[in-house]
Structures are given as structure tokens and as C-alpha cells.
């Protein structure tokens, strides 16, 4: 579904992506992990056309996305930080998004799932971070897209909403969708992901199943395995 070949991107003298090759060609949940500045968000924004790579190609459903935009209708995207018009109410924002998309929306079920009904007439600028994230989730999941990209999806959520989000992601996986998740919450990876891509300094240092990650690191869980992998790679980097 998504193919990335020799992707390079620099911001000034800072080389963020250094020849990334990735392919997500079957349904499942992949966790894209790495420390801040490793290139995770730049890869996501490159897929979405929000960042233009210096070189390399990205294809979605077999089509090169360079200079195109219609392919984005196949991708549901949850940004790490949602920037909403502060003066709109929750209901007005949802209605505005629905006016821009002729597909059938599943907003009512999601509003109920995340208990947003009491907030529909509240202005977005007056909402807590957790409630804004619930709005973000409704907007992300209310259309039936084959590809879902979630950037830190649990940010600000209470425990009940986190459980419901995990169930929702699992349901989407069972529908045969391709799901990419970036997160620092390793329990989310442990519970949901089928494979892990670990980035450091704009390069891929590991890709494989959770079982392979644990075996390679000789650690019992994902958090310890990632920490050990990071320590190893940092130790091998030139001073």
C-alpha cells in the first residue's frame, strides 16, 4: 500500500532522512519508533505531502504521490498536535469537515464512544488537552480509509479513553487496514503492534516482529528492548 524508496530530506545542514527504504504492503499495525529527531514525523509528513523530500520516491496504492493530492483521501491521519480554530465549537468543526468530504461519516458512534456529546457546543479554545485529543480521534476515524497514520494517539487521554482507543485500533486492524503508529508509550506497542521499525539519525536500525526484537535484544519486553537497541546504536556512533 505504501512504498518508500531512497528517501532523503535535510532542513538546512540537518540531515533528517538518510536514504529510507520502507514498504507497507499488507494489512497490519506497524509501530514506527525512535527518539525525538530520529525522522519519524518527517516520514509521516512526506507520505502525506506535507513535507517535500529532497530525493526519493513515495507511492501509495502503486501511484507515485509526487505533485498529487487525491491519494490523501485514502489516508486517515491523526497529528501529534491538532491545531483547531479556537472560536469554533466541536459540533461546528465536525460539520465543517463533513461538508468537505462527500463520503459517509461515522461521527455519531465515535462521539458516543469518547463521550463527547456534552462538549459539542463548547468552543475548541476552551477544551482541555484530553478532550481536544478525543475530538482529534473522532475526525481521524470517522471516514473508512484503508490506511491510518496515528502520531502519538494516546496523548492526554484518560485511562478509559485509552482502552477504548486500543479497541478501536484493533477493530480497524481486523477490517484489513494498514495502520502506522508513532508513540513513546511502549505498552501500546506491546498490546497492538505486529512489527516495529526503529529509526535513529534518519536511518532504519531495525525492522521486524516484536518477537524478533525481543530475541535480538535478549530482553523480555518492548520497552527494555528498544532501550537496549538505542544504547547499542548510540555507543557505535562516532564521537
GROMACS elastic network, one bead per residue, 0.5 to 0.9 nm:
[ bonds ]
;  ai    aj funct       b0    kb
    1    23     6  0.77283   500
    1    24     6  0.58085   500
    1    26     6  0.68838   500
    1    27     6  0.86719   500
    1    59     6  0.77805   500
    1    60     6  0.54336   500
    1    62     6  0.69137   500
    1   146     6  0.88637   500
    1   147     6  0.80147   500
    1   178     6  0.76960   500
    2    22     6  0.80201   500
    2    23     6  0.57360   500
    2    24     6  0.50932   500
    2    25     6  0.62321   500
    2    47     6  0.82992   500
    2    58     6  0.72388   500
    2    59     6  0.56756   500
    2    61     6  0.63884   500
    2    62     6  0.76609   500
    2   147     6  0.88861   500
    2   178     6  0.89968   500
    3    21     6  0.78680   500
    3    22     6  0.59993   500
    3    24     6  0.63867   500
    3    25     6  0.75247   500
    3    57     6  0.79969   500
    3    58     6  0.56598   500
    3    59     6  0.50605   500
    3    60     6  0.65484   500
    3    61     6  0.84054   500
    3    62     6  0.78588   500
    4     7     6  0.66784   500
    4    20     6  0.69759   500
    4    21     6  0.53041   500
    4    23     6  0.60522   500
    4    24     6  0.87587   500
    4    47     6  0.84364   500
    4    56     6  0.75406   500
    4    57     6  0.59015   500
    4    59     6  0.65887   500
    4    60     6  0.89826   500
    5    19     6  0.74729   500
    5    20     6  0.63358   500
    5    22     6  0.66567   500
    5    23     6  0.83535   500
    5    56     6  0.55660   500
    5    57     6  0.52963   500
    5    58     6  0.65231   500
    5    59     6  0.87578   500
    6    18     6  0.77201   500
    6    21     6  0.53855   500
    6    22     6  0.87072   500
    6    55     6  0.72494   500
    6    57     6  0.69174   500
    7    17     6  0.65366   500
    7    18     6  0.66868   500
    7    21     6  0.68209   500
    7    43     6  0.85264   500
    7    53     6  0.66525   500
    7    54     6  0.76156   500
    7    55     6  0.57883   500
    7    57     6  0.65002   500
    7    58     6  0.80058   500
    8    15     6  0.78915   500
    8    16     6  0.75624   500
    8    19     6  0.51382   500
    8    20     6  0.68677   500
    8    53     6  0.59504   500
    8    54     6  0.55567   500
    8    55     6  0.52957   500
    8    56     6  0.63151   500
    8   202     6  0.86129   500
    9    14     6  0.86986   500
    9    15     6  0.61998   500
    9    16     6  0.56223   500
    9    18     6  0.69794   500
    9    19     6  0.85354   500
    9    42     6  0.82032   500
    9    51     6  0.88650   500
    9    52     6  0.79353   500
    9    54     6  0.50401   500
    9    55     6  0.71235   500
    9   202     6  0.88188   500
   10    13     6  0.66548   500
   10    14     6  0.54197   500
   10    16     6  0.53179   500
   10    17     6  0.68290   500
   10    18     6  0.86100   500
   10    53     6  0.80212   500
   10    54     6  0.70970   500
   11    14     6  0.51906   500
   11    15     6  0.65012   500
   11    16     6  0.70905   500
   12    15     6  0.77554   500
   15    18     6  0.67947   500
   15   201     6  0.80660   500
   15   202     6  0.72754   500
   16    37     6  0.74301   500
   16    38     6  0.70016   500
   16    39     6  0.55443   500
   16    42     6  0.75629   500
   16   201     6  0.67129   500
   16   202     6  0.50629   500
   16   203     6  0.87015   500
   17    20     6  0.64903   500
   17    38     6  0.81593   500
   17    39     6  0.60078   500
   17    42     6  0.77523   500
   17    43     6  0.78695   500
   17    53     6  0.87223   500
   17   201     6  0.74216   500
   17   203     6  0.65498   500
   18   201     6  0.79759   500
   18   202     6  0.52331   500
   18   203     6  0.57568   500
   19    55     6  0.86623   500
   19    56     6  0.77144   500
   19   202     6  0.79663   500
   19   203     6  0.71023   500
   20    43     6  0.87115   500
   20    56     6  0.84670   500
   20   202     6  0.74965   500
   20   203     6  0.62561   500
   20   204     6  0.69668   500
   21   204     6  0.82341   500
   22   204     6  0.89250   500
   24    27     6  0.80111   500
   24    28     6  0.87570   500
   24    30     6  0.85349   500
   24   178     6  0.74433   500
   25    61     6  0.87848   500
   25   178     6  0.80870   500
   26   176     6  0.83152   500
   26   177     6  0.81491   500
   26   178     6  0.66580   500
   27   146     6  0.89162   500
   27   147     6  0.89208   500
   27   173     6  0.71564   500
   27   174     6  0.88021   500
   27   175     6  0.86915   500
   27   176     6  0.51033   500
   27   179     6  0.75099   500
   28   173     6  0.59704   500
   28   174     6  0.84740   500
   28   176     6  0.70543   500
   28   177     6  0.64106   500
   28   178     6  0.51561   500
   28   179     6  0.60768   500
   28   180     6  0.84557   500
   28   193     6  0.78443   500
   28   194     6  0.66512   500
   28   195     6  0.83371   500
   29   169     6  0.88222   500
   29   170     6  0.88239   500
   29   173     6  0.69397   500
   29   177     6  0.82974   500
   29   178     6  0.63234   500
   29   180     6  0.59178   500
   29   181     6  0.73795   500
   29   192     6  0.69251   500
   29   194     6  0.55352   500
   29   195     6  0.68230   500
   29   196     6  0.88035   500
   30   178     6  0.81385   500
   30   179     6  0.62856   500
   30   181     6  0.62455   500
   30   182     6  0.86409   500
   30   189     6  0.85828   500
   30   192     6  0.86933   500
   30   193     6  0.54965   500
   30   194     6  0.60324   500
   30   196     6  0.56203   500
   30   197     6  0.71820   500
   31   179     6  0.85067   500
   31   180     6  0.59289   500
   31   182     6  0.57365   500
   31   183     6  0.74308   500
   31   189     6  0.63958   500
   31   192     6  0.87497   500
   31   193     6  0.59263   500
   31   194     6  0.79357   500
   31   195     6  0.64075   500
   31   197     6  0.62096   500
   31   198     6  0.83177   500
   32    40     6  0.67005   500
   32   180     6  0.68631   500
   32   181     6  0.59634   500
   32   183     6  0.75180   500
   32   195     6  0.87788   500
   32   196     6  0.60376   500
   32   198     6  0.60870   500
   32   199     6  0.74527   500
   33    38     6  0.85758   500
   33    40     6  0.71176   500
   33   181     6  0.83633   500
   33   182     6  0.59275   500
   33   183     6  0.66526   500
   33   184     6  0.74709   500
   33   196     6  0.70898   500
   33   197     6  0.60021   500
   33   199     6  0.61415   500
   33   200     6  0.88105   500
   33   226     6  0.85039   500
   34    37     6  0.80878   500
   34    38     6  0.57326   500
   34    39     6  0.79929   500
   34    40     6  0.70902   500
   34   182     6  0.85546   500
   34   183     6  0.87111   500
   34   184     6  0.82924   500
   34   197     6  0.83527   500
   34   198     6  0.54827   500
   34   200     6  0.59487   500
   34   201     6  0.89201   500
   34   226     6  0.84013   500
   34   230     6  0.82454   500
   35    38     6  0.56145   500
   35    39     6  0.87325   500
   35    40     6  0.87078   500
   35   184     6  0.84214   500
   35   199     6  0.77497   500
   35   200     6  0.69926   500
   35   201     6  0.89026   500
   35   230     6  0.85207   500
   36    39     6  0.78392   500
   36    40     6  0.81939   500
   37    40     6  0.75761   500
   37    41     6  0.84413   500
   37   200     6  0.80571   500
   37   201     6  0.71927   500
   37   202     6  0.81423   500
   38    41     6  0.84260   500
   38    42     6  0.88201   500
   38   199     6  0.57070   500
   38   202     6  0.53095   500
   38   203     6  0.78105   500
   39    42     6  0.51755   500
   39    43     6  0.62338   500
   39    44     6  0.88002   500
   39   199     6  0.69639   500
   39   200     6  0.74494   500
   39   201     6  0.70021   500
   39   202     6  0.51156   500
   39   203     6  0.80280   500
   40    43     6  0.53760   500
   40    44     6  0.65119   500
   40    45     6  0.88260   500
   40   182     6  0.72019   500
   40   199     6  0.71624   500
   40   202     6  0.81878   500
   41    44     6  0.50274   500
   41    45     6  0.60604   500
   41    46     6  0.84042   500
   41    80     6  0.89787   500
   41   151     6  0.76789   500
   41   182     6  0.81493   500
   42    45     6  0.51054   500
   42    46     6  0.59486   500
   42    47     6  0.85850   500
   42    50     6  0.87981   500
   42    51     6  0.69263   500
   42    53     6  0.89661   500
   43    46     6  0.50543   500
   43    47     6  0.62853   500
   43    48     6  0.87381   500
   43    51     6  0.84011   500
   44    47     6  0.51899   500
   44    48     6  0.63942   500
   44    49     6  0.87162   500
   44    50     6  0.85340   500
   44    51     6  0.86632   500
   44   149     6  0.76675   500
   44   151     6  0.84259   500
   44   180     6  0.89850   500
   45    49     6  0.60228   500
   45    51     6  0.52929   500
   45    52     6  0.83856   500
   46    49     6  0.50073   500
   46    50     6  0.58356   500
   46    52     6  0.59877   500
   46    53     6  0.65509   500
   46    58     6  0.80563   500
   47    50     6  0.77006   500
   47    51     6  0.80482   500
   47    58     6  0.66520   500
   47    59     6  0.82867   500
   47    60     6  0.82405   500
   47    65     6  0.80509   500
   47    72     6  0.89817   500
   48    51     6  0.76091   500
   48    65     6  0.87472   500
   48    69     6  0.85009   500
   48    71     6  0.88435   500
   48    72     6  0.66238   500
   48    75     6  0.81750   500
   48    77     6  0.85527   500
   49    52     6  0.63524   500
   49    65     6  0.77596   500
   49    66     6  0.77959   500
   49    67     6  0.83131   500
   49    68     6  0.82706   500
   49    69     6  0.76265   500
   49    72     6  0.85200   500
   52    55     6  0.86156   500
   52    66     6  0.85107   500
   53    56     6  0.69428   500
   53    57     6  0.83457   500
   57    64     6  0.69355   500
   57    65     6  0.80378   500
   57    66     6  0.76560   500
   58    63     6  0.82142   500
   58    64     6  0.57789   500
   58    65     6  0.60680   500
   58    66     6  0.73750   500
   59    62     6  0.54858   500
   59    65     6  0.55958   500
   59    66     6  0.83695   500
   60    63     6  0.53178   500
   60    64     6  0.66047   500
   60    65     6  0.66718   500
   60    71     6  0.70743   500
   60    72     6  0.89810   500
   60    74     6  0.88421   500
   61    64     6  0.85947   500
   61    71     6  0.83684   500
   63    66     6  0.89728   500
   63    71     6  0.83461   500
   64    67     6  0.86533   500
   64    68     6  0.81580   500
   65    68     6  0.52458   500
   65    69     6  0.72591   500
   65    70     6  0.89282   500
   65    71     6  0.72116   500
   66    69     6  0.84888   500
   68    71     6  0.71404   500
   68    72     6  0.87461   500
   69    72     6  0.57788   500
   69    73     6  0.81215   500
   70    73     6  0.58437   500
   70    74     6  0.81250   500
   71    74     6  0.57048   500
   71    75     6  0.75046   500
   72    75     6  0.51841   500
   72    76     6  0.79518   500
   73    76     6  0.76094   500
   73   101     6  0.89504   500
   73   145     6  0.73246   500
   74   144     6  0.83486   500
   74   145     6  0.50056   500
   74   146     6  0.59273   500
   74   147     6  0.61764   500
   74   148     6  0.85297   500
   75   145     6  0.55733   500
   75   146     6  0.66525   500
   75   148     6  0.56267   500
   75   149     6  0.72070   500
   76   139     6  0.86485   500
   76   140     6  0.54712   500
   76   141     6  0.67959   500
   76   142     6  0.88122   500
   76   143     6  0.74539   500
   76   144     6  0.81419   500
   76   145     6  0.58804   500
   76   146     6  0.80605   500
   76   147     6  0.62394   500
   76   149     6  0.61630   500
   76   150     6  0.82570   500
   77   139     6  0.88194   500
   77   140     6  0.57809   500
   77   141     6  0.85381   500
   77   147     6  0.85579   500
   77   148     6  0.59888   500
   77   150     6  0.59916   500
   77   151     6  0.79327   500
   78    81     6  0.84769   500
   78    82     6  0.78826   500
   78   136     6  0.66817   500
   78   137     6  0.68639   500
   78   139     6  0.81453   500
   78   140     6  0.56113   500
   78   141     6  0.87115   500
   78   148     6  0.81416   500
   78   149     6  0.62734   500
   78   151     6  0.58671   500
   78   152     6  0.81967   500
   78   153     6  0.69995   500
   79    82     6  0.58378   500
   79    83     6  0.89611   500
   79   136     6  0.80674   500
   79   149     6  0.83840   500
   79   150     6  0.67152   500
   79   151     6  0.53058   500
   79   152     6  0.76185   500
   79   153     6  0.80162   500
   80   150     6  0.77938   500
   80   152     6  0.53488   500
   80   153     6  0.69531   500
   80   155     6  0.77463   500
   81   133     6  0.84058   500
   81   136     6  0.89487   500
   81   151     6  0.85850   500
   81   152     6  0.87366   500
   81   155     6  0.89194   500
   82   132     6  0.77582   500
   82   133     6  0.75330   500
   82   136     6  0.65625   500
   83    86     6  0.84056   500
   84    87     6  0.86886   500
   84    88     6  0.80779   500
   84    93     6  0.81072   500
   84   124     6  0.69188   500
   84   125     6  0.80862   500
   84   132     6  0.87348   500
   85    88     6  0.57880   500
   85    89     6  0.87677   500
   85    93     6  0.81117   500
   85   123     6  0.89886   500
   85   124     6  0.70524   500
   85   125     6  0.76277   500
   86    89     6  0.80151   500
   86   123     6  0.65674   500
   86   124     6  0.50069   500
   86   126     6  0.77957   500
   87   123     6  0.57936   500
   87   124     6  0.65053   500
   87   125     6  0.63677   500
   87   126     6  0.89501   500
   88    91     6  0.80988   500
   88    92     6  0.59360   500
   88    93     6  0.62389   500
   88   121     6  0.89625   500
   88   122     6  0.81726   500
   88   123     6  0.53598   500
   88   124     6  0.59892   500
   88   125     6  0.79364   500
   89    92     6  0.51243   500
   89    93     6  0.62752   500
   89    94     6  0.87451   500
   89   119     6  0.83203   500
   89   120     6  0.64588   500
   89   121     6  0.53768   500
   89   122     6  0.50877   500
   89   124     6  0.55453   500
   89   125     6  0.85171   500
   90    93     6  0.52292   500
   90    94     6  0.63248   500
   90    95     6  0.86147   500
   90   116     6  0.87725   500
   90   119     6  0.68067   500
   90   121     6  0.61823   500
   90   122     6  0.62153   500
   90   123     6  0.63703   500
   90   124     6  0.60904   500
   90   132     6  0.89501   500
   90   135     6  0.72878   500
   91    94     6  0.52393   500
   91    95     6  0.60793   500
   91    96     6  0.85430   500
   91   119     6  0.83874   500
   91   121     6  0.62153   500
   91   122     6  0.82370   500
   92    95     6  0.50702   500
   92    96     6  0.60306   500
   92    97     6  0.86747   500
   92   120     6  0.81776   500
   92   121     6  0.82022   500
   93    96     6  0.50697   500
   93    97     6  0.63087   500
   93    98     6  0.86517   500
   93   124     6  0.86658   500
   94    97     6  0.52261   500
   94    98     6  0.62126   500
   94    99     6  0.86684   500
   94   107     6  0.79247   500
   94   135     6  0.85013   500
   94   138     6  0.84273   500
   94   139     6  0.70061   500
   95    98     6  0.50368   500
   95    99     6  0.61637   500
   95   100     6  0.88147   500
   96    99     6  0.50911   500
   96   100     6  0.65839   500
   97   100     6  0.52239   500
   97   101     6  0.66473   500
   97   139     6  0.77850   500
   98   101     6  0.52272   500
   98   102     6  0.71049   500
   98   103     6  0.81378   500
   98   104     6  0.84969   500
   98   105     6  0.70544   500
   99   102     6  0.70369   500
  101   104     6  0.82047   500
  101   105     6  0.85734   500
  102   105     6  0.85643   500
  103   143     6  0.71282   500
  103   144     6  0.84839   500
  104   142     6  0.83871   500
  104   143     6  0.68226   500
  104   144     6  0.82347   500
  105   108     6  0.82607   500
  105   141     6  0.88671   500
  105   142     6  0.51669   500
  105   143     6  0.52690   500
  105   144     6  0.79465   500
  106   109     6  0.60272   500
  106   110     6  0.67455   500
  106   111     6  0.89838   500
  106   138     6  0.85170   500
  106   141     6  0.77113   500
  106   143     6  0.63584   500
  106   144     6  0.83045   500
  107   110     6  0.51616   500
  107   111     6  0.60058   500
  107   112     6  0.86416   500
  107   138     6  0.62912   500
  107   139     6  0.75828   500
  107   141     6  0.80787   500
  107   142     6  0.51014   500
  107   143     6  0.82774   500
  108   111     6  0.51232   500
  108   112     6  0.63702   500
  108   113     6  0.86416   500
  108   138     6  0.89622   500
  108   142     6  0.86063   500
  109   112     6  0.52262   500
  109   113     6  0.61278   500
  109   114     6  0.88209   500
  109   142     6  0.86464   500
  110   114     6  0.61665   500
  110   115     6  0.82138   500
  110   116     6  0.84014   500
  110   137     6  0.82246   500
  110   138     6  0.56483   500
  110   139     6  0.89807   500
  110   141     6  0.78158   500
  110   142     6  0.71264   500
  111   114     6  0.55015   500
  111   115     6  0.58443   500
  111   116     6  0.50633   500
  111   117     6  0.61831   500
  111   120     6  0.89386   500
  111   134     6  0.85180   500
  111   135     6  0.81797   500
  111   138     6  0.66760   500
  112   116     6  0.63917   500
  112   117     6  0.67222   500
  113   116     6  0.79261   500
  113   161     6  0.84017   500
  113   164     6  0.73491   500
  114   117     6  0.85757   500
  114   131     6  0.88994   500
  114   134     6  0.63248   500
  114   135     6  0.85129   500
  114   137     6  0.86939   500
  114   138     6  0.81677   500
  114   160     6  0.89173   500
  114   161     6  0.63713   500
  114   164     6  0.76835   500
  114   165     6  0.86099   500
  115   118     6  0.74174   500
  115   119     6  0.85408   500
  115   134     6  0.86771   500
  115   161     6  0.89187   500
  116   119     6  0.53667   500
  116   120     6  0.65303   500
  116   131     6  0.77674   500
  116   134     6  0.75177   500
  116   135     6  0.76684   500
  117   120     6  0.54114   500
  117   121     6  0.84999   500
  118   121     6  0.75115   500
  118   122     6  0.81958   500
  119   122     6  0.50961   500
  119   123     6  0.82729   500
  119   127     6  0.83012   500
  119   131     6  0.84175   500
  120   123     6  0.82192   500
  122   125     6  0.84770   500
  122   126     6  0.70235   500
  122   127     6  0.73972   500
  123   126     6  0.55465   500
  123   127     6  0.69975   500
  124   127     6  0.54149   500
  124   128     6  0.87287   500
  124   132     6  0.71421   500
  125   128     6  0.84996   500
  127   130     6  0.80678   500
  127   131     6  0.60387   500
  127   132     6  0.61358   500
  128   131     6  0.53090   500
  128   132     6  0.62398   500
  128   133     6  0.86736   500
  128   156     6  0.88015   500
  129   132     6  0.51360   500
  129   133     6  0.62327   500
  129   134     6  0.88072   500
  129   155     6  0.83309   500
  129   156     6  0.58996   500
  129   157     6  0.82673   500
  130   133     6  0.50686   500
  130   134     6  0.64524   500
  130   135     6  0.88808   500
  130   155     6  0.73041   500
  130   157     6  0.50197   500
  130   158     6  0.72040   500
  131   134     6  0.50236   500
  131   135     6  0.64428   500
  131   136     6  0.86139   500
  131   156     6  0.80624   500
  131   157     6  0.77907   500
  132   135     6  0.50461   500
  132   136     6  0.61831   500
  132   137     6  0.87059   500
  132   156     6  0.87288   500
  133   137     6  0.62092   500
  133   138     6  0.87143   500
  133   153     6  0.79418   500
  133   154     6  0.80690   500
  133   155     6  0.70803   500
  133   156     6  0.68030   500
  133   157     6  0.70943   500
  134   138     6  0.63335   500
  134   139     6  0.87598   500
  134   157     6  0.76367   500
  134   161     6  0.81393   500
  135   138     6  0.51252   500
  135   139     6  0.63602   500
  135   140     6  0.86472   500
  136   139     6  0.52981   500
  136   140     6  0.62439   500
  136   141     6  0.88398   500
  136   153     6  0.89954   500
  137   141     6  0.61220   500
  137   142     6  0.82921   500
  137   153     6  0.78439   500
  137   165     6  0.84808   500
  138   141     6  0.54733   500
  138   142     6  0.57468   500
  139   142     6  0.56433   500
  139   143     6  0.79784   500
  140   143     6  0.72358   500
  140   148     6  0.82408   500
  140   149     6  0.89687   500
  140   150     6  0.86457   500
  141   144     6  0.71783   500
  141   145     6  0.82217   500
  141   148     6  0.83651   500
  141   168     6  0.88430   500
  144   147     6  0.89486   500
  145   148     6  0.68364   500
  145   177     6  0.79100   500
  146   175     6  0.88315   500
  146   176     6  0.77481   500
  146   177     6  0.50086   500
  146   178     6  0.63896   500
  146   179     6  0.85165   500
  147   177     6  0.58569   500
  147   179     6  0.59326   500
  147   180     6  0.81081   500
  148   172     6  0.87810   500
  148   177     6  0.73555   500
  148   178     6  0.62937   500
  148   180     6  0.63338   500
  148   181     6  0.84148   500
  149   178     6  0.84824   500
  149   179     6  0.58456   500
  149   181     6  0.60387   500
  149   182     6  0.82931   500
  150   153     6  0.56313   500
  150   179     6  0.76701   500
  150   180     6  0.61642   500
  150   182     6  0.63811   500
  150   183     6  0.84764   500
  151   154     6  0.88674   500
  151   180     6  0.83036   500
  151   181     6  0.59345   500
  151   183     6  0.66306   500
  152   155     6  0.59233   500
  152   181     6  0.71721   500
  152   182     6  0.55476   500
  152   184     6  0.72713   500
  152   185     6  0.82592   500
  153   156     6  0.88293   500
  153   157     6  0.86036   500
  153   162     6  0.89782   500
  153   165     6  0.84068   500
  153   181     6  0.77829   500
  153   182     6  0.79780   500
  153   183     6  0.73221   500
  154   157     6  0.55414   500
  154   158     6  0.86042   500
  154   161     6  0.85471   500
  154   162     6  0.63124   500
  154   165     6  0.79300   500
  154   183     6  0.80978   500
  154   185     6  0.80352   500
  154   188     6  0.86780   500
  157   160     6  0.80466   500
  157   161     6  0.58887   500
  157   162     6  0.59566   500
  158   161     6  0.54185   500
  158   162     6  0.62004   500
  158   163     6  0.88607   500
  159   162     6  0.50211   500
  159   163     6  0.63213   500
  159   164     6  0.87347   500
  160   163     6  0.52668   500
  160   164     6  0.63737   500
  160   165     6  0.86712   500
  161   164     6  0.50063   500
  161   165     6  0.60012   500
  161   166     6  0.85853   500
  162   165     6  0.50197   500
  162   166     6  0.62138   500
  162   167     6  0.86704   500
  163   166     6  0.52100   500
  163   167     6  0.63500   500
  163   168     6  0.86823   500
  164   167     6  0.50945   500
  164   168     6  0.61367   500
  164   169     6  0.86778   500
  165   169     6  0.61565   500
  165   170     6  0.85525   500
  166   169     6  0.51469   500
  166   170     6  0.61810   500
  166   171     6  0.86204   500
  166   188     6  0.77377   500
  166   191     6  0.83493   500
  166   192     6  0.75040   500
  167   170     6  0.50779   500
  167   171     6  0.61749   500
  167   172     6  0.87275   500
  168   171     6  0.50626   500
  168   172     6  0.63301   500
  168   173     6  0.86907   500
  169   172     6  0.51137   500
  169   173     6  0.62555   500
  169   174     6  0.87527   500
  169   179     6  0.83158   500
  169   192     6  0.80663   500
  170   174     6  0.62946   500
  170   175     6  0.88267   500
  170   192     6  0.70979   500
  171   174     6  0.51005   500
  171   175     6  0.65617   500
  172   175     6  0.51446   500
  172   176     6  0.70234   500
  172   177     6  0.61472   500
  172   178     6  0.86789   500
  172   179     6  0.82998   500
  173   176     6  0.53834   500
  173   177     6  0.52689   500
  173   178     6  0.71364   500
  173   179     6  0.72151   500
  174   177     6  0.73596   500
  181   189     6  0.84710   500
  181   193     6  0.84116   500
  182   185     6  0.89827   500
  183   186     6  0.73601   500
  183   188     6  0.78959   500
  183   189     6  0.78857   500
  184   187     6  0.89597   500
  184   188     6  0.86505   500
  184   189     6  0.88181   500
  185   188     6  0.56193   500
  185   189     6  0.69903   500
  185   223     6  0.86115   500
  186   190     6  0.61048   500
  186   191     6  0.86052   500
  186   221     6  0.88559   500
  186   222     6  0.63681   500
  186   223     6  0.55504   500
  186   226     6  0.89977   500
  187   191     6  0.61267   500
  187   192     6  0.85549   500
  187   222     6  0.79737   500
  187   223     6  0.79033   500
  188   191     6  0.52648   500
  188   192     6  0.60301   500
  188   193     6  0.76435   500
  189   192     6  0.54001   500
  189   193     6  0.50017   500
  189   194     6  0.83445   500
  189   195     6  0.88331   500
  189   196     6  0.83001   500
  189   210     6  0.87241   500
  189   222     6  0.74868   500
  190   193     6  0.63223   500
  190   194     6  0.86898   500
  190   210     6  0.76930   500
  190   221     6  0.76028   500
  190   222     6  0.63100   500
  190   223     6  0.85626   500
  193   196     6  0.71382   500
  193   209     6  0.83760   500
  193   210     6  0.76032   500
  194   208     6  0.84970   500
  194   209     6  0.58208   500
  194   210     6  0.64826   500
  195   207     6  0.71620   500
  195   208     6  0.53083   500
  195   210     6  0.57139   500
  195   211     6  0.87167   500
  195   212     6  0.89338   500
  195   213     6  0.87945   500
  196   206     6  0.74958   500
  196   207     6  0.55600   500
  196   208     6  0.56004   500
  196   209     6  0.60485   500
  196   210     6  0.65450   500
  196   213     6  0.78301   500
  197   204     6  0.69646   500
  197   205     6  0.78004   500
  197   206     6  0.57370   500
  197   208     6  0.68982   500
  197   209     6  0.89742   500
  198   203     6  0.84552   500
  198   204     6  0.58687   500
  198   205     6  0.57169   500
  198   206     6  0.50915   500
  198   207     6  0.64384   500
  198   226     6  0.80537   500
  198   229     6  0.88065   500
  198   230     6  0.89690   500
  199   202     6  0.62596   500
  199   203     6  0.54966   500
  199   205     6  0.58495   500
  199   206     6  0.73686   500
  200   203     6  0.54969   500
  200   204     6  0.65584   500
  200   205     6  0.67603   500
  200   230     6  0.80044   500
  200   233     6  0.80700   500
  200   234     6  0.88161   500
  201   204     6  0.84988   500
  204   207     6  0.73400   500
  205   229     6  0.85450   500
  205   233     6  0.79984   500
  206   213     6  0.79734   500
  206   229     6  0.86474   500
  207   212     6  0.88590   500
  207   213     6  0.81652   500
  208   211     6  0.80636   500
  208   212     6  0.59740   500
  208   213     6  0.65501   500
  209   212     6  0.51215   500
  209   213     6  0.62498   500
  209   214     6  0.87246   500
  210   214     6  0.62232   500
  210   215     6  0.85740   500
  210   221     6  0.86824   500
  210   222     6  0.71640   500
  211   214     6  0.52604   500
  211   215     6  0.61535   500
  211   216     6  0.85785   500
  212   215     6  0.50651   500
  212   216     6  0.59901   500
  212   217     6  0.85234   500
  213   216     6  0.52320   500
  213   217     6  0.62004   500
  213   218     6  0.82690   500
  213   219     6  0.84479   500
  213   222     6  0.75409   500
  213   225     6  0.66685   500
  213   226     6  0.81226   500
  213   229     6  0.89889   500
  214   217     6  0.52284   500
  214   218     6  0.55425   500
  214   219     6  0.52284   500
  214   220     6  0.61736   500
  214   221     6  0.65317   500
  214   222     6  0.67468   500
  214   224     6  0.86404   500
  214   225     6  0.58308   500
  214   226     6  0.88256   500
  215   219     6  0.69660   500
  215   220     6  0.84355   500
  215   225     6  0.88050   500
  216   219     6  0.80643   500
  216   225     6  0.82358   500
  216   229     6  0.88946   500
  217   220     6  0.87078   500
  217   224     6  0.83465   500
  217   225     6  0.53708   500
  217   226     6  0.80872   500
  217   228     6  0.65748   500
  217   229     6  0.67340   500
  218   225     6  0.73534   500
  219   222     6  0.76582   500
  219   223     6  0.87894   500
  219   224     6  0.60280   500
  219   225     6  0.52961   500
  219   228     6  0.81951   500
  220   223     6  0.87914   500
  220   224     6  0.72192   500
  220   225     6  0.73972   500
  221   224     6  0.57076   500
  221   225     6  0.61555   500
  221   226     6  0.87474   500
  222   226     6  0.59794   500
  222   227     6  0.84344   500
  223   226     6  0.53941   500
  223   227     6  0.62270   500
  223   228     6  0.86681   500
  224   227     6  0.50547   500
  224   228     6  0.60786   500
  224   229     6  0.85368   500
  225   228     6  0.51918   500
  225   229     6  0.61416   500
  225   230     6  0.85875   500
  226   229     6  0.50096   500
  226   230     6  0.60432   500
  226   231     6  0.85229   500
  227   230     6  0.51263   500
  227   231     6  0.61412   500
  227   232     6  0.86138   500
  228   231     6  0.50719   500
  228   232     6  0.61397   500
  228   233     6  0.86364   500
  229   232     6  0.51379   500
  229   233     6  0.61894   500
  229   234     6  0.85482   500
  230   233     6  0.52056   500
  230   234     6  0.60018   500
  230   235     6  0.84620   500
  231   234     6  0.51993   500
  231   235     6  0.60957   500
  231   236     6  0.87102   500
  232   235     6  0.51963   500
  232   236     6  0.63819   500
  232   237     6  0.89013   500
  233   236     6  0.51609   500
  233   237     6  0.63692   500
  234   237     6  0.52664   500
  234   238     6  0.85578   500
  235   238     6  0.80674   500
  235   239     6  0.89327   500
  236   239     6  0.88896   500
